Amino acid sequence: MYELYDRLQILADSAKYDVSCSSSGNERKNNKSSGIGNARSFGICHAWAADGRCISLLKILMTNHCMYDCAYCVNRASNDVPRARLSPEEIAKTTMAFYRRNYIEGLFLSSAVEGSPNQTMERIVKTLELLRHQWRFQGYIHVKAIPGADPRLIRQAGFLADRMSANIELPSRESLQLLAPQKQLKTLLQPMNQIQHEIQENRYAIKRYRHAQAFVPAGQSTQMIIGATPESDFQLIHASQKLYDRFSLKRVFYSAYVPVGNPKRVPAPIPRIAPLMREHRLYQADWLLRFYGFRAEELLSEAKPHFDADFDPKMIWAIRHLEDFPVEINRAPFETLIRVPGIGHRTASRIVNQRRLASLSVDEVKKTRLVWKRARFFLTVRGKYYGGSSLSPDGIRMALQPEWSQQLRLFPDKKGGQIHGLSI
C-alpha cells in the first residue's frame, strides 16, 4: 500500500496527459466570514496572469484504476503501471493544505473510471461537497464529467464546480471503434449536451431569481487526441467547429499522441509534420475559429486537408485568397483588418481608433505594433503597396521563408521527399 505522498505522485503523473485545463474565466468572490480562497478570472493552471503572476492548481486523478482498455491511454486496464487511488477526504484535505501553503489557487480533478461511471462520479461529487461545504473553499475547481454517469450526479457537480469538461478523446466514431471499442460517441456527447442545456437554463434562472446558484459559470471544455489515428487536420478542425456550434464550448484542447506502454492497436500513421508542431497549428486554427470569425472550411478543405509546417493557418489562408488583397489600411473595416496576417484584435482596434483622427502614414502604421514584415504584402498605405514588385503566392513564400527551415528537414518520407522534424 502506497503512502499518501507516493499516491499523490502517481496520480499527478497520470494526470499530465489531460491538457483540458486553462484560465477559469470566472470570478468567485469570497466573504471572509464564511469562506476560504477566491477564484480569479484571469487564469489558472500554471499560467501567467495579466499582472505577471504565475498561478497554478493541484492537477490529479482521483484514481488511475480503469475499467476501460483504450489503446491511446496510459491508464488503460491492460497497461502495467503503478496504480493508486485517493479518497474524497484525502483530496479535500490535501487541496486545503496546499492552498494554505500558497502552493495552489485551485483544483483540477479528473479520474479513471473505476467500478462504474456512477461510482466514480459519486466520489467526485463527494469531494466537491467536502471542499465547498465543509472546508468553505471558494477557489477555482475544474472537474471531469464522467460519460455514462447519472445526469443527477452531473448536475450536482455542475453547481459545485467552476468549469467542467467531458473529453471526446477521438474525433470520429470510426476512431473510437478502433482504439476504444468499449466507448460510444453518443455516451461521450451526452454529458456535454446536458451541461450545455443546464447552463442555458441556469442563465434564465439567474436573471429571474436574485440568489440563484450558478451552474458551471466558467463553461465547459473538451479534449481530442491527435496523431493516434489517421484523421487529417481538416477533419480535426471541422470536428472542433461542430463542437463549438453545438455545445458552445469554451475551448477544445488538442493533445499530441504520446505512445505509452506497448500500444499494439494504435495504427501510428506517419506524420506530415512533427506532432508538437501539428498540435501548435491546430491551436492557431482553433484561435481563428473562436476569435477571428473563420470557419473550418475557409482554412482547409478536402483537397488541401493539412496545415503547413512553415506558415501559420492565417498566413496560408491569405496566400490562397490573394484576390481579397491588398486592402487599404485607412479604409478597411475592423473585420477585414483582423484577417490580415500580422494584425490581431488589439492592433486592429488601435488602427481604427487612430485613423479616425487622421489618415495613417506608413511610419504611423508601423507604430501600431502590427507585424510589418508579414502585413506589408496584404496592405496598401495611402494607396501605396510596400510588398515588392508583385503580389504572388510564390513571391510571398520566398520573402517570408525562414532561412533555417531547410536545415530542419531531417527525416525523408517514403516517397523520397521531406517532412519537417523540428520546425518549432
C-alpha positions as CSV (number, residue, x, y, z in Angstrom):
1,M,0.0,0.0,0.0
2,Y,1.4,3.4,-1.0
3,E,1.7,6.2,1.4
4,L,-0.2,9.4,0.7
5,Y,2.8,11.2,-0.9
6,D,3.5,8.3,-3.2
7,R,-0.1,8.1,-4.3
8,L,-0.1,11.8,-5.0
9,Q,3.0,11.4,-7.1
10,I,1.4,8.5,-9.1
11,L,-1.9,10.2,-9.7
12,A,-0.3,13.6,-10.5
13,D,1.9,11.9,-13.1
14,S,-1.1,10.0,-14.6
15,A,-3.0,13.3,-14.9
16,K,-0.3,15.1,-17.0
17,Y,-1.7,13.7,-20.3
18,D,-5.0,15.5,-19.7
19,V,-4.5,19.0,-21.1
20,S,-8.0,20.4,-20.9
21,C,-7.5,23.0,-18.2
22,S,-6.9,26.7,-18.7
23,S,-7.9,30.1,-17.4
24,S,-11.0,29.9,-15.3
25,G,-12.8,32.8,-16.9
26,N,-14.8,33.1,-13.7
27,E,-14.8,35.4,-10.7
28,R,-15.9,33.8,-7.4
29,K,-15.6,36.4,-4.6
30,N,-15.2,35.3,-1.1
31,N,-16.9,36.6,2.0
32,K,-14.1,36.4,4.6
33,S,-16.5,35.5,7.4
34,S,-17.8,32.4,5.6
35,G,-15.2,31.0,3.2
36,I,-11.6,30.5,2.1
37,G,-10.0,31.5,-1.2
38,N,-11.1,33.2,-4.3
39,A,-11.4,32.2,-8.0
40,R,-9.9,34.8,-10.4
41,S,-11.0,35.2,-14.0
42,F,-7.5,36.0,-15.3
43,G,-6.1,32.5,-15.2
44,I,-5.1,29.3,-13.6
45,C,-3.3,26.0,-14.3
46,H,0.4,27.2,-14.4
47,A,-0.5,30.2,-16.5
48,W,0.9,33.8,-16.5
49,A,-1.7,36.2,-15.3
50,A,-2.2,39.7,-16.7
51,D,-0.4,41.2,-13.7
52,G,2.6,38.9,-14.2
53,R,1.8,36.3,-11.6
54,C,2.3,32.6,-12.2
55,I,-0.7,30.8,-10.8
56,S,-1.3,27.1,-10.5
57,L,-3.6,24.4,-9.4
58,L,-3.4,20.9,-8.0
59,K,-3.9,18.6,-11.0
60,I,-4.5,15.0,-10.1
61,L,-6.7,11.9,-10.8
62,M,-8.8,10.5,-8.1
63,T,-7.8,7.1,-9.3
64,N,-5.9,5.5,-12.2
65,H,-7.6,2.1,-11.8
66,C,-9.7,2.0,-15.0
67,M,-12.3,-0.4,-16.3
68,Y,-11.6,0.6,-19.9
69,D,-8.8,-0.5,-22.2
70,C,-8.4,2.4,-24.6
71,A,-5.3,1.9,-26.7
72,Y,-4.1,5.5,-26.5
73,C,-4.4,5.9,-22.7
74,V,-1.6,5.4,-20.2
75,N,-4.2,4.3,-17.6
76,R,-5.8,1.6,-19.7
77,A,-6.6,-1.6,-17.9
78,S,-4.0,-3.7,-19.8
79,N,-1.1,-1.3,-19.2
80,D,1.4,-2.3,-16.5
81,V,1.7,0.9,-14.4
82,P,1.6,1.6,-10.7
83,R,-2.0,2.0,-9.5
84,A,-3.3,4.2,-6.8
85,R,-6.5,5.9,-5.5
86,L,-7.3,8.8,-3.2
87,S,-10.5,9.1,-1.1
88,P,-12.6,12.3,-1.3
89,E,-11.4,13.2,2.2
90,E,-7.8,12.8,1.3
91,I,-8.2,15.0,-1.8
92,A,-10.1,17.7,0.1
93,K,-7.5,17.8,2.9
94,T,-4.6,17.8,0.5
95,T,-6.1,20.6,-1.5
96,M,-6.7,22.8,1.6
97,A,-3.2,22.0,2.9
98,F,-1.6,23.0,-0.5
99,Y,-3.8,26.1,-0.7
100,R,-2.8,27.3,2.8
101,R,0.9,26.9,2.0
102,N,0.3,29.1,-1.1
103,Y,1.2,26.2,-3.5
104,I,-2.0,26.4,-5.5
105,E,-5.1,28.5,-6.1
106,G,-7.4,25.8,-7.3
107,L,-8.0,22.2,-8.1
108,F,-8.2,20.2,-11.4
109,L,-9.8,16.8,-10.6
110,S,-10.2,14.0,-13.1
111,S,-10.4,10.3,-12.7
112,A,-10.2,7.0,-14.5
113,V,-13.5,5.0,-14.4
114,E,-13.3,2.5,-11.6
115,G,-16.2,0.2,-10.9
116,S,-18.7,2.1,-12.9
117,P,-19.3,5.7,-14.1
118,N,-21.8,6.3,-11.3
119,Q,-19.4,5.2,-8.6
120,T,-16.6,7.4,-9.9
121,M,-18.9,10.4,-10.4
122,E,-20.3,10.0,-6.9
123,R,-16.8,10.1,-5.4
124,I,-16.0,13.3,-7.4
125,V,-19.2,14.9,-6.2
126,K,-18.4,14.0,-2.6
127,T,-15.0,15.6,-2.9
128,L,-16.6,18.8,-4.2
129,E,-19.1,18.8,-1.4
130,L,-16.4,18.5,1.2
131,L,-14.4,21.4,-0.3
132,R,-17.3,23.7,-0.8
133,H,-19.5,22.9,2.3
134,Q,-17.2,21.6,5.0
135,W,-14.0,23.5,4.2
136,R,-15.8,26.5,2.7
137,F,-13.3,26.6,-0.2
138,Q,-14.2,29.3,-2.8
139,G,-11.2,28.8,-5.1
140,Y,-11.3,27.6,-8.7
141,I,-12.4,24.0,-9.3
142,H,-12.4,22.2,-12.6
143,V,-13.7,18.6,-12.7
144,K,-14.4,16.0,-15.3
145,A,-17.9,14.8,-16.1
146,I,-17.7,11.1,-16.4
147,P,-19.6,9.8,-19.5
148,G,-22.3,7.3,-18.6
149,A,-22.9,8.7,-15.1
150,D,-26.4,9.6,-13.9
151,P,-27.5,13.1,-15.1
152,R,-28.3,13.9,-11.5
153,L,-24.7,13.5,-10.5
154,I,-23.5,15.7,-13.4
155,R,-26.0,18.3,-12.2
156,Q,-24.8,18.2,-8.6
157,A,-21.2,18.6,-9.7
158,G,-22.1,21.5,-12.0
159,F,-23.4,23.6,-9.1
160,L,-20.2,23.0,-7.1
161,A,-17.5,23.4,-9.9
162,D,-16.4,26.4,-11.8
163,R,-15.7,24.5,-15.0
164,M,-16.5,21.0,-16.3
165,S,-15.1,19.1,-19.2
166,A,-16.2,15.9,-20.9
167,N,-13.4,14.6,-23.2
168,I,-14.5,13.4,-26.7
169,E,-11.0,11.9,-26.9
170,L,-11.1,11.0,-30.6
171,P,-12.7,13.0,-33.5
172,S,-14.7,10.2,-35.2
173,R,-16.9,7.2,-34.5
174,E,-14.6,5.1,-36.5
175,S,-11.5,6.0,-34.4
176,L,-13.4,5.3,-31.2
177,Q,-14.4,1.9,-32.6
178,L,-10.8,1.2,-33.5
179,L,-9.0,2.3,-30.3
180,A,-11.7,2.5,-27.6
181,P,-14.4,-0.1,-28.6
182,Q,-15.8,-0.1,-25.1
183,K,-16.9,3.6,-25.6
184,Q,-19.6,5.0,-27.7
185,L,-19.7,8.5,-29.2
186,K,-23.3,9.0,-28.1
187,T,-22.3,8.3,-24.5
188,L,-19.3,10.7,-24.7
189,L,-21.5,13.5,-26.0
190,Q,-24.4,13.0,-23.6
191,P,-22.8,14.9,-20.6
192,M,-21.7,17.7,-22.9
193,N,-25.2,18.1,-24.2
194,Q,-26.6,18.0,-20.6
195,I,-24.1,20.6,-19.4
196,Q,-25.0,22.9,-22.3
197,H,-28.7,22.7,-21.6
198,E,-28.2,23.2,-17.8
199,I,-26.1,26.3,-18.5
200,Q,-28.7,27.8,-20.7
201,E,-31.5,27.1,-18.2
202,N,-29.3,28.5,-15.4
203,R,-28.8,31.8,-17.2
204,Y,-32.5,32.3,-17.3
205,A,-32.9,31.4,-13.6
206,I,-30.1,33.9,-12.6
207,K,-31.9,36.7,-14.4
208,R,-35.2,35.8,-12.8
209,Y,-34.1,34.9,-9.3
210,R,-31.6,37.1,-7.5
211,H,-30.0,34.4,-5.4
212,A,-30.0,31.6,-8.0
213,Q,-26.9,29.4,-7.8
214,A,-24.6,29.5,-10.8
215,F,-24.2,26.3,-12.8
216,V,-20.6,25.8,-14.3
217,P,-20.1,29.6,-14.5
218,A,-16.8,29.2,-16.4
219,G,-18.3,26.9,-19.1
220,Q,-17.2,23.6,-20.4
221,S,-14.3,22.3,-22.5
222,T,-13.2,19.1,-24.1
223,Q,-10.0,17.3,-25.4
224,M,-9.1,15.4,-28.5
225,I,-6.1,13.1,-29.0
226,I,-4.3,13.8,-32.3
227,G,-1.9,11.6,-34.1
228,A,-3.1,8.2,-32.9
229,T,-5.5,7.8,-35.8
230,P,-5.2,8.9,-39.4
231,E,-7.6,11.9,-39.5
232,S,-6.5,14.9,-41.5
233,D,-6.2,18.4,-40.0
234,F,-9.3,19.3,-41.9
235,Q,-11.3,16.5,-40.2
236,L,-10.0,17.6,-36.8
237,I,-10.7,21.3,-37.2
238,H,-14.1,20.5,-38.8
239,A,-15.0,18.3,-35.8
240,S,-14.0,21.2,-33.4
241,Q,-16.2,23.6,-35.4
242,K,-19.2,21.3,-35.0
243,L,-18.5,21.0,-31.2
244,Y,-18.3,24.8,-30.8
245,D,-21.5,25.3,-32.8
246,R,-23.5,22.6,-31.0
247,F,-22.2,22.9,-27.4
248,S,-20.9,26.5,-27.1
249,L,-17.6,25.2,-25.7
250,K,-15.1,27.5,-24.1
251,R,-12.2,25.5,-25.6
252,V,-11.3,22.4,-27.5
253,F,-7.9,21.2,-26.4
254,Y,-5.6,19.2,-28.6
255,S,-3.1,16.6,-27.2
256,A,-0.4,15.2,-29.4
257,Y,-0.5,11.4,-29.0
258,V,2.4,10.1,-26.9
259,P,3.0,6.3,-27.2
260,V,2.8,4.7,-23.7
261,G,3.4,1.1,-22.8
262,N,3.0,-1.2,-25.8
263,P,0.3,0.3,-28.0
264,K,-0.2,-2.5,-30.5
265,R,-3.6,-1.4,-31.6
266,V,-2.5,2.1,-32.5
267,P,-2.0,2.4,-36.3
268,A,0.7,5.0,-35.8
269,P,0.2,6.9,-39.1
270,I,3.3,8.6,-40.5
271,P,3.1,12.3,-39.5
272,R,3.5,15.0,-42.2
273,I,5.0,17.4,-39.6
274,A,6.3,16.9,-36.1
275,P,3.4,16.1,-33.7
276,L,4.0,19.1,-31.5
277,M,4.1,21.4,-34.5
278,R,0.8,19.9,-35.7
279,E,-0.7,20.5,-32.2
280,H,0.6,24.1,-32.4
281,R,-1.0,24.7,-35.8
282,L,-4.3,23.2,-34.6
283,Y,-4.3,25.6,-31.6
284,Q,-3.6,28.6,-34.0
285,A,-6.5,27.5,-36.2
286,D,-8.8,27.0,-33.2
287,W,-8.0,30.6,-32.1
288,L,-9.1,31.8,-35.6
289,L,-12.4,29.9,-35.2
290,R,-13.1,31.3,-31.8
291,F,-12.0,34.9,-32.1
292,Y,-11.5,35.9,-35.8
293,G,-14.7,34.7,-37.4
294,F,-13.1,32.0,-39.6
295,R,-14.8,28.7,-40.4
296,A,-13.1,25.4,-40.7
297,E,-13.9,25.2,-44.5
298,E,-12.1,28.5,-45.0
299,L,-8.8,27.3,-43.5
300,L,-8.7,23.8,-45.1
301,S,-10.6,21.6,-47.5
302,E,-10.8,18.0,-48.6
303,A,-8.5,18.9,-51.5
304,K,-6.0,20.6,-49.1
305,P,-6.5,18.9,-45.8
306,H,-3.3,19.6,-43.9
307,F,-1.7,22.6,-42.3
308,D,1.7,24.0,-43.4
309,A,4.8,23.5,-41.3
310,D,6.4,26.8,-42.2
311,F,3.4,29.2,-42.1
312,D,0.5,29.6,-39.7
313,P,-3.1,29.0,-40.9
314,K,-3.9,32.7,-41.2
315,M,-1.0,33.3,-43.5
316,I,-1.8,30.3,-45.6
317,W,-5.4,31.4,-45.9
318,A,-4.3,34.9,-47.0
319,I,-1.9,33.4,-49.6
320,R,-4.7,31.3,-51.0
321,H,-7.1,34.3,-51.2
322,L,-4.9,36.9,-52.8
323,E,-8.0,38.1,-54.7
324,D,-9.1,39.8,-51.5
325,F,-5.9,41.7,-51.1
326,P,-4.3,44.2,-50.8
327,V,-6.7,46.2,-48.6
328,E,-6.3,49.9,-47.8
329,I,-5.4,50.2,-44.1
330,N,-7.0,53.6,-43.8
331,R,-10.4,52.4,-45.0
332,A,-10.7,48.6,-44.4
333,P,-13.3,47.7,-41.7
334,F,-12.2,46.1,-38.5
335,E,-13.5,42.6,-39.6
336,T,-11.2,42.8,-42.6
337,L,-8.2,44.1,-40.8
338,I,-8.1,41.2,-38.3
339,R,-7.9,38.8,-41.2
340,V,-4.6,40.4,-42.4
341,P,-1.6,38.3,-41.3
342,G,0.4,40.3,-38.7
343,I,-2.7,42.1,-37.3
344,G,-4.5,41.0,-34.2
345,H,-7.5,42.3,-32.4
346,R,-5.7,44.9,-30.3
347,T,-3.7,46.2,-33.3
348,A,-6.8,46.4,-35.5
349,S,-8.6,48.4,-32.7
350,R,-5.6,50.7,-32.4
351,I,-5.6,51.3,-36.2
352,V,-9.3,52.0,-36.3
353,N,-9.1,54.4,-33.4
354,Q,-6.1,56.3,-34.7
355,R,-7.3,56.8,-38.3
356,R,-10.4,58.5,-37.0
357,L,-8.2,61.5,-36.2
358,A,-6.1,61.5,-39.4
359,S,-5.0,59.2,-42.3
360,L,-2.1,57.0,-41.2
361,S,1.3,57.2,-42.9
362,V,3.5,54.1,-43.2
363,D,5.6,55.2,-40.2
364,E,2.5,55.6,-38.1
365,V,1.2,52.2,-39.2
366,K,4.4,50.6,-38.0
367,K,4.0,52.2,-34.6
368,T,0.7,50.4,-34.1
369,R,2.7,47.3,-33.4
370,L,1.5,45.2,-36.3
371,V,4.0,42.7,-37.7
372,W,5.0,44.8,-40.7
373,K,7.3,42.1,-42.2
374,R,4.2,40.0,-42.8
375,A,1.4,42.5,-43.1
376,R,3.0,44.6,-45.9
377,F,2.2,42.0,-48.5
378,F,-1.5,42.4,-47.9
379,L,-1.9,46.2,-47.3
380,T,-1.7,49.5,-49.0
381,V,-1.0,52.7,-47.0
382,R,-2.5,55.8,-48.6
383,G,-2.7,53.8,-51.9
384,K,0.9,52.7,-51.9
385,Y,1.9,49.0,-51.9
386,Y,5.0,48.0,-49.9
387,G,5.1,44.3,-50.6
388,G,7.5,44.3,-53.5
389,S,7.1,44.1,-57.3
390,S,4.2,41.7,-57.4
391,L,1.6,40.1,-55.2
392,S,2.0,36.4,-55.8
393,P,2.0,33.3,-53.6
394,D,5.5,32.2,-54.6
395,G,6.9,35.7,-54.0
396,I,5.4,36.0,-50.6
397,R,6.5,32.5,-49.6
398,M,10.1,33.2,-50.8
399,A,10.2,36.5,-48.9
400,L,8.9,35.0,-45.7
401,Q,10.6,31.6,-45.8
402,P,12.7,31.1,-42.7
403,E,16.4,30.9,-43.5
404,W,16.8,27.9,-41.3
405,S,13.8,25.9,-42.5
406,Q,15.7,23.9,-45.0
407,Q,18.2,22.8,-42.3
408,L,15.3,21.3,-40.2
409,R,14.1,19.0,-42.9
410,L,15.6,16.0,-41.2
411,F,13.6,12.9,-42.0
412,P,12.8,11.6,-45.5
413,D,9.3,10.3,-46.2
414,K,8.5,7.1,-48.1
415,K,8.3,9.0,-51.4
416,G,11.8,10.4,-51.1
417,G,10.5,13.8,-50.1
418,Q,11.0,15.5,-46.7
419,I,8.9,16.2,-43.7
420,H,9.7,18.7,-41.0
421,G,11.3,17.3,-37.9
422,L,11.9,20.4,-35.7
423,S,10.0,23.3,-37.3
424,I,9.2,25.0,-34.0
